[in-house]
Amino acid sequence: MSEAKTRPTDTPLQSYLDGIADLQRRADCAQIASLMQGLSGCPPVLWGASIVGFGSYHYRYDSGREGDFCLVGFSARKDSISLYLLAGFDGAAGLLQQLGKHKTGKACLYIKRLADVQTAVLEQLIQRSIDETRRRWPDTA
């Protein structure tokens, strides 16, 4: 089985943030980092070159594929900020309806900027994602 390409690194959060050219996106990412660190109780760790993660968990699918990933995280992309949250937990759909301007992918939430969303709802989404991940995978850090 192949080894995951996205693994924790020693790159400091500030180095990652300093590399974000758009000043508003940089400020939004710093605020998201603070929020995720506060909710998870875990320090930021850069996974690969572009994902800032908080905590980690080990997953194993029914197919036998397994690996490690961050409990929650985000990445500044060209057109948006990707937030890595657990998808489909109970109550997620209702919170997403209240969130504001966003798009979703399989396990990502995409926002252009924090001003487009309700911060209190985003906080609930992140907290519920953390809680459900820790429930599903009890050895989660």
Backbone bond lengths (Angstrom), bond angles and torsions (degrees), N, CA, C in turn:
res aa  C-N    CA-C-N  psi(-1)  N-CA   C-N-CA  omega(-1)  CA-C   N-CA-C  phi
1 M - - - 1.446 - - 1.535 108.44 -
2 S 1.308 116.60 139.28 1.462 120.38 -177.69 1.521 111.70 -72.78
3 E 1.319 115.11 151.78 1.462 121.53 179.53 1.528 109.35 -86.33
4 A 1.321 116.73 143.29 1.467 121.69 -179.90 1.527 110.23 -62.51
5 K 1.314 115.25 139.00 1.468 120.60 179.60 1.528 111.32 -83.74
6 T 1.319 116.72 -26.87 1.461 120.74 -178.17 1.524 108.66 -94.81
7 R 1.330 114.37 102.95 1.467 120.97 -178.12 1.521 109.23 -129.02
8 P 1.332 116.21 159.57 1.475 119.57 178.57 1.534 111.52 -61.06
9 T 1.333 114.99 145.11 1.463 122.01 177.74 1.532 108.44 -124.83
10 D 1.315 115.89 178.99 1.467 121.32 177.73 1.529 112.53 -99.41
11 T 1.326 117.76 7.25 1.464 121.46 -178.00 1.527 109.97 -66.53
12 P 1.320 118.25 127.22 1.473 120.96 179.67 1.532 112.36 -69.09
13 L 1.332 115.47 149.03 1.460 121.48 178.21 1.524 110.73 -54.50
14 Q 1.317 117.82 -44.85 1.470 120.05 -175.94 1.516 111.72 -60.90
15 S 1.318 117.90 -36.00 1.474 120.61 177.16 1.520 110.43 -62.65
16 Y 1.333 116.39 -41.81 1.453 120.56 177.67 1.525 110.47 -63.68
17 L 1.335 116.32 -48.75 1.466 120.18 -179.13 1.522 111.67 -61.12
18 D 1.329 117.09 -40.67 1.470 121.04 179.50 1.522 112.31 -61.84
19 G 1.324 117.11 -22.91 1.456 121.38 179.87 1.520 114.03 -83.40
20 I 1.312 118.46 -3.82 1.473 122.19 178.91 1.523 107.80 -87.07
21 A 1.322 116.49 111.05 1.463 121.70 -173.39 1.525 113.43 -67.35
22 D 1.316 117.25 -41.22 1.460 121.49 -178.98 1.531 108.89 -72.09
23 L 1.329 116.56 115.83 1.463 120.73 -174.44 1.533 113.25 -63.54
24 Q 1.339 117.51 -36.98 1.465 119.70 177.99 1.519 110.34 -67.71
25 R 1.325 117.45 -42.90 1.470 120.33 178.29 1.523 110.09 -63.46
26 R 1.329 116.83 -38.45 1.471 121.26 177.61 1.532 110.04 -61.04
27 A 1.334 117.00 -46.16 1.468 121.00 179.70 1.528 110.81 -64.73
28 D 1.334 117.22 -40.78 1.458 120.84 177.88 1.534 110.75 -62.56
29 C 1.318 116.59 -42.22 1.466 120.50 -179.85 1.531 111.10 -66.51
30 A 1.316 117.26 -37.80 1.469 120.25 176.57 1.529 109.78 -63.17
31 Q 1.324 117.34 -39.37 1.462 121.12 179.02 1.534 110.40 -69.06
32 I 1.328 117.62 -40.80 1.464 120.87 177.61 1.526 109.88 -63.99
33 A 1.330 116.99 -40.53 1.468 120.76 178.41 1.526 110.34 -60.16
34 S 1.302 116.69 -44.66 1.463 121.04 179.52 1.528 110.73 -62.92
35 L 1.313 116.66 -43.15 1.456 122.00 179.46 1.526 110.90 -62.73
36 M 1.337 116.94 -48.99 1.455 120.72 -178.08 1.530 111.94 -66.20
37 Q 1.321 116.73 -37.27 1.462 119.34 177.93 1.526 110.07 -65.76
38 G 1.309 116.67 -43.30 1.458 120.25 179.84 1.521 112.65 -63.90
39 L 1.327 116.99 -42.00 1.463 120.57 -178.28 1.523 112.74 -74.10
40 S 1.323 116.68 -37.27 1.470 119.96 -177.09 1.524 112.73 -84.90
41 G 1.343 116.07 -27.12 1.454 120.21 -174.30 1.516 112.45 74.26
42 C 1.325 116.48 16.05 1.466 122.21 -177.38 1.528 110.36 -118.71
43 P 1.332 117.45 144.95 1.464 120.06 178.68 1.532 111.40 -73.19
44 P 1.331 117.27 158.22 1.462 120.24 177.72 1.528 111.24 -71.96
45 V 1.333 115.36 139.90 1.459 122.36 176.05 1.517 106.63 -135.72
46 L 1.325 116.89 130.96 1.454 120.24 177.40 1.524 108.63 -80.87
47 W 1.320 115.91 121.70 1.462 123.14 177.06 1.523 106.66 -98.80
48 G 1.320 116.61 116.48 1.456 120.04 -175.23 1.519 108.80 66.05
49 A 1.314 115.66 -147.87 1.457 120.14 -177.16 1.523 113.55 -94.21
50 S 1.358 117.55 -11.17 1.458 115.44 -169.16 1.523 117.22 -144.37
51 I 1.307 119.67 5.60 1.466 120.19 179.24 1.523 108.97 -114.17
52 V 1.319 116.32 123.87 1.459 121.67 174.69 1.525 106.50 -95.31
53 G 1.336 115.69 116.37 1.451 120.30 -176.52 1.511 112.48 -116.37
54 F 1.322 114.84 160.38 1.457 123.01 -179.71 1.519 107.23 -133.12
55 G 1.332 116.93 120.48 1.451 120.84 -176.01 1.513 110.42 71.06
56 S 1.322 116.00 179.73 1.460 120.66 177.93 1.521 109.37 -156.83
57 Y 1.320 115.19 161.56 1.457 121.05 174.87 1.517 108.69 -148.64
58 H 1.312 114.79 157.10 1.459 121.64 178.14 1.525 106.97 -104.90
59 Y 1.333 116.61 126.19 1.455 120.82 179.77 1.522 110.17 -111.68
60 R 1.317 114.98 153.93 1.463 121.73 174.12 1.523 106.61 -142.84
61 Y 1.334 115.65 120.45 1.456 121.13 178.94 1.523 110.15 -87.32
62 D 1.328 116.22 163.09 1.461 120.90 177.47 1.526 111.41 -59.59
63 S 1.325 117.11 -27.38 1.467 122.19 179.41 1.527 112.38 -69.68
64 G 1.341 116.41 -13.22 1.460 120.40 -176.99 1.518 112.73 101.14
65 R 1.326 117.31 -16.49 1.463 120.63 178.43 1.533 108.23 -66.54
66 E 1.318 115.90 138.26 1.451 120.30 179.40 1.515 110.10 -146.33
67 G 1.316 115.27 163.87 1.455 120.05 179.37 1.512 110.97 178.58
68 D 1.312 114.90 -170.04 1.455 122.08 -179.94 1.521 108.55 -124.18
69 F 1.316 115.42 146.10 1.463 120.46 175.90 1.516 108.55 -152.44
70 C 1.323 115.29 167.58 1.459 119.69 -179.16 1.529 110.91 -72.08
71 L 1.301 115.05 147.93 1.459 123.12 178.09 1.528 109.86 -59.37
72 V 1.309 117.46 -50.75 1.464 125.42 170.40 1.523 106.69 -143.64
73 G 1.311 116.26 159.14 1.455 119.23 179.15 1.511 111.58 -170.32
74 F 1.330 114.17 -179.31 1.463 119.98 178.27 1.520 109.31 -153.43
75 S 1.312 114.67 165.54 1.455 121.04 176.91 1.520 108.72 -150.15
76 A 1.328 115.98 134.74 1.463 120.89 175.28 1.522 107.38 -82.91
77 R 1.290 116.84 113.58 1.464 122.81 178.40 1.531 108.93 -102.88
78 K 1.293 115.74 175.29 1.465 120.83 -177.34 1.531 112.38 -59.14
79 D 1.331 116.49 -46.70 1.463 120.49 -174.48 1.524 115.05 -104.17
80 S 1.333 117.09 -10.37 1.463 118.83 -175.18 1.525 110.10 -162.94
81 I 1.307 113.98 179.31 1.461 121.33 172.07 1.517 106.00 -107.93
82 S 1.322 116.78 124.93 1.462 121.82 177.31 1.512 108.49 -93.90
83 L 1.313 116.58 128.03 1.460 121.59 174.96 1.519 107.92 -109.43
84 Y 1.328 116.22 127.75 1.459 122.49 -178.01 1.520 108.59 -96.93
85 L 1.328 114.54 105.97 1.452 122.66 -177.50 1.520 108.27 -129.45
86 L 1.307 116.92 161.45 1.451 121.52 174.49 1.523 107.83 -70.01
87 A 1.314 116.64 131.66 1.466 120.81 -178.49 1.526 111.16 -92.06
88 G 1.312 115.64 148.56 1.444 121.75 168.72 1.517 117.41 75.33
89 F 1.308 118.81 15.07 1.461 118.26 177.23 1.525 109.27 -70.29
90 D 1.315 115.88 159.01 1.461 122.04 -178.11 1.536 110.35 -57.88
91 G 1.312 116.26 123.40 1.458 121.48 178.78 1.519 114.60 95.08
92 A 1.320 118.22 -6.28 1.469 120.85 -177.59 1.526 112.03 -62.99
93 A 1.323 117.09 -43.06 1.472 120.18 -177.17 1.522 111.74 -59.69
94 G 1.313 116.89 -42.83 1.463 120.28 179.45 1.514 112.29 -64.90
95 L 1.330 116.51 -40.30 1.464 119.73 178.11 1.527 110.65 -66.34
96 L 1.325 117.03 -40.25 1.465 119.98 179.45 1.523 111.39 -62.68
97 Q 1.317 117.26 -33.83 1.465 120.62 177.84 1.522 111.31 -65.36
98 Q 1.314 117.30 -28.50 1.465 122.14 -178.75 1.525 112.84 -91.59
99 L 1.328 117.39 -11.74 1.456 122.18 -169.50 1.526 114.40 -64.56
100 G 1.297 117.12 -43.83 1.463 120.55 -172.30 1.524 109.11 116.75
101 K 1.310 116.20 -159.40 1.464 121.63 -173.54 1.531 110.96 -69.86
102 H 1.343 115.82 117.56 1.463 121.82 -179.34 1.527 109.81 -161.81
103 K 1.313 115.79 170.84 1.459 124.09 170.42 1.522 106.39 -132.68
104 T 1.314 115.50 158.93 1.454 119.40 177.13 1.523 110.42 -127.05
105 G 1.310 115.07 153.36 1.451 123.46 171.92 1.513 106.98 -123.76
106 K 1.324 116.96 -163.68 1.460 120.30 -177.04 1.530 111.91 -56.87
107 A 1.312 117.60 -49.29 1.473 120.87 178.94 1.524 110.82 -137.71
108 C 1.325 115.92 25.42 1.463 120.38 -179.27 1.521 110.43 -126.50
109 L 1.305 113.48 148.54 1.450 122.57 172.28 1.520 105.35 -116.45
110 Y 1.323 117.42 126.54 1.459 121.75 -177.47 1.522 109.94 -111.07
111 I 1.328 115.69 127.93 1.458 120.63 174.32 1.528 107.91 -130.57
112 K 1.320 116.08 149.62 1.467 120.28 177.26 1.526 109.92 -78.42
113 R 1.343 115.09 -45.65 1.469 120.44 179.18 1.530 108.80 -158.00
114 L 1.304 115.21 158.55 1.464 120.32 -177.76 1.523 112.44 -61.94
115 A 1.319 117.20 -31.20 1.466 120.24 -179.19 1.528 112.08 -63.01
116 D 1.335 118.23 -17.35 1.466 122.21 -179.62 1.523 113.41 -82.52
117 V 1.332 117.30 -11.03 1.463 119.96 -174.36 1.528 111.79 -125.74
118 Q 1.308 114.79 161.92 1.453 121.89 175.27 1.535 107.53 -81.74
119 T 1.323 117.27 110.55 1.457 121.73 -174.77 1.528 111.87 -59.71
120 A 1.314 117.70 -37.66 1.469 120.54 179.80 1.528 111.35 -64.49
121 V 1.324 116.91 -36.43 1.462 121.08 178.43 1.527 109.22 -71.85
122 L 1.328 117.14 -41.40 1.464 120.48 176.67 1.528 110.14 -58.74
123 E 1.304 116.54 -42.53 1.463 121.06 178.29 1.533 110.56 -60.02
124 Q 1.326 117.16 -42.19 1.463 120.48 177.85 1.526 111.53 -63.70
125 L 1.332 116.93 -41.55 1.466 120.85 178.34 1.528 111.01 -60.91
126 I 1.305 115.92 -45.46 1.464 120.11 -179.93 1.526 110.31 -63.87
127 Q 1.327 117.10 -46.87 1.472 120.54 -178.77 1.522 111.16 -63.05
128 R 1.313 117.25 -43.64 1.476 120.16 -179.76 1.521 110.72 -66.14
129 S 1.333 117.98 -36.22 1.462 121.99 176.39 1.528 110.37 -63.27
130 I 1.321 116.40 -45.76 1.472 121.49 178.10 1.527 109.97 -60.38
131 D 1.313 116.79 -49.03 1.465 121.29 -178.00 1.521 111.54 -60.17
132 E 1.330 117.30 -45.24 1.460 120.73 -177.74 1.524 111.38 -69.78
133 T 1.324 117.92 -38.31 1.466 120.22 177.53 1.520 109.86 -63.18
134 R 1.319 116.62 -43.69 1.471 120.10 178.59 1.526 111.17 -65.92
135 R 1.305 117.81 -31.75 1.460 120.78 177.39 1.532 110.49 -69.01
136 R 1.339 116.21 -44.98 1.473 121.29 -177.22 1.525 112.17 -70.89
137 W 1.309 115.94 -37.24 1.462 121.19 -178.23 1.535 107.68 -123.50
138 P 1.330 117.89 86.19 1.476 122.14 -172.59 1.527 114.80 -59.18
139 D 1.319 118.93 -21.35 1.464 120.45 179.77 1.522 112.74 -86.31
140 T 1.327 116.94 14.16 1.454 122.62 -177.93 1.533 110.24 -63.64
141 A 1.336 114.97 137.30 1.475 120.36 177.40 1.506 109.90 -87.72
